[in-house]
Amino acid sequence: KQELTLPEISQTVIATRTTMHASAMPEGEELSKLGAIGATLAIHLSVRNLKFVQDELIPHYGEDCPVVVAYRVTWPDQQFIHGTLADIRDKMRKSKISRTALILVGRVFDEHNFRDSALYDPQHVHVLRPKKKSIKK
């Protein structure tokens, strides 16, 4: 299990796809533009388009950016292929996975020591955790 947002790393998740044979992406939704903000990306219907994903995202995320390809998640044969933008194509070629997979890209996947969200801090006051009133004697 992995959080898709982390404080100070990425607070945005974008679900998208790449242009293939079926239809073009609308103007402004090009993968390179979405990648320019550094959000966590969930790219579906694109596992056969990994070269394009690499070409579009390496300039924004770097070759060392983590990638996780999630294949048939929740099925008995589910698999998670971990790599980087530089090597994920080779790893996928070896795995023989060619469809039914989601490509996840982002720096959140290499963070193991991170600051928890303030929402989980017991000292953080919010609507579900109101400030405790002191008892007067």
C-alpha positions in Angstrom: 0.0 0.0 0.0 1.2 3.5 -0.8 -0.2 7.0 -0.3 -0.5 8.9 -3.5 0.0 12.3 -1.8 2.6 13.3 0.7 3.2 16.7 2.4 6.0 18.6 0.7 6.3 16.0 -2.1 3.0 16.0 -4.0 -0.5 16.9 -3.0 -2.0 16.4 -6.4 -3.0 13.2 -8.2 -3.9 13.3 -11.9 -5.6 10.4 -13.7 -5.1 10.5 -17.4 -4.2 8.4 -20.5 -2.0 8.9 -23.5 -2.9 9.3 -27.1 -2.9 6.0 -29.0 -5.2 4.8 -31.8 -8.6 5.4 -30.3 -8.6 9.2 -29.8 -6.4 12.2 -29.4 -6.1 14.1 -26.1 -7.8 17.4 -25.8 -5.6 20.5 -26.2 -3.9 21.4 -22.9 -4.1 17.8 -21.6 -0.9 16.6 -23.2 1.1 14.4 -20.8 4.1 16.7 -20.9 1.9 19.6 -19.7 0.4 17.5 -16.9 3.9 16.3 -15.9 5.3 19.8 -15.7 3.6 20.4 -12.3 5.2 17.3 -10.7 2.0 15.7 -9.6 1.5 12.0 -8.9 0.2 10.6 -12.2 -2.0 7.6 -12.7 -1.9 6.8 -16.4 -4.3 4.2 -17.7 -4.7 2.5 -21.1 -1.1 3.3 -21.8 1.1 0.4 -20.9 1.8 -0.3 -24.6 2.9 3.4 -24.9 5.7 3.4 -22.4 8.3 5.0 -24.7 6.0 8.0 -25.2 5.5 8.2 -21.4 9.2 8.2 -20.8 9.9 10.8 -23.5 7.2 13.1 -22.2 7.9 12.8 -18.5 11.7 12.4 -18.1 12.3 16.1 -18.8 10.0 17.0 -15.9 10.6 14.2 -13.4 14.1 13.0 -14.2 15.2 9.5 -15.2 15.4 8.4 -11.6 11.7 9.1 -10.8 9.9 6.1 -9.4 7.3 4.3 -11.5 5.0 1.5 -10.4 3.0 -0.5 -12.9 0.0 -2.1 -11.3 -1.3 -5.1 -13.2 -4.8 -6.6 -12.6 -5.0 -5.1 -9.0 -7.3 -7.1 -6.7 -7.2 -10.1 -9.0 -5.4 -13.3 -7.8 -2.7 -12.8 -10.4 -2.0 -9.1 -9.5 1.5 -7.8 -10.0 3.4 -4.6 -9.2 6.4 -3.8 -11.3 8.7 -1.2 -9.7 11.2 0.8 -11.6 12.1 4.3 -12.7 11.3 6.3 -15.8 14.6 5.2 -17.2 14.2 1.4 -16.8 10.5 0.7 -16.6 10.2 -0.2 -20.3 12.8 -2.9 -20.0 11.2 -4.3 -16.8 7.8 -4.4 -18.5 9.2 -6.1 -21.6 10.6 -8.8 -19.3 7.3 -9.1 -17.4 5.3 -9.8 -20.6 2.5 -7.5 -19.3 0.9 -5.7 -22.2 -2.5 -4.6 -21.0 -4.8 -4.3 -17.9 -2.2 -2.2 -16.1 -2.1 1.2 -14.5 1.2 3.3 -14.7 1.8 5.3 -11.5 4.5 8.0 -11.7 5.8 10.2 -8.9 8.3 11.1 -6.2 5.8 9.8 -3.6 6.9 6.2 -4.5 10.5 6.7 -3.3 9.7 8.4 0.0 10.1 6.2 3.0 10.8 8.8 5.6 8.2 11.5 5.3 6.3 13.9 7.4 2.8 12.7 8.1 -0.1 14.9 7.1 -1.2 17.3 9.9 -4.6 15.6 9.7 -3.2 12.6 11.5 -1.4 14.6 14.2 -3.2 14.2 17.5 -2.4 17.9 18.3 -4.0 19.1 15.0 -7.5 20.5 15.7 -10.2 20.1 13.0 -13.9 19.5 12.7 -13.6 15.8 13.7 -11.1 16.5 16.4 -12.1 19.7 18.2 -9.9 21.4 20.7 -10.4 20.0 24.1 -11.7 22.4 26.7 -9.9 22.7 29.9 -11.8 21.8 33.0 -12.1 24.6 35.5 -12.0 23.7 39.2 
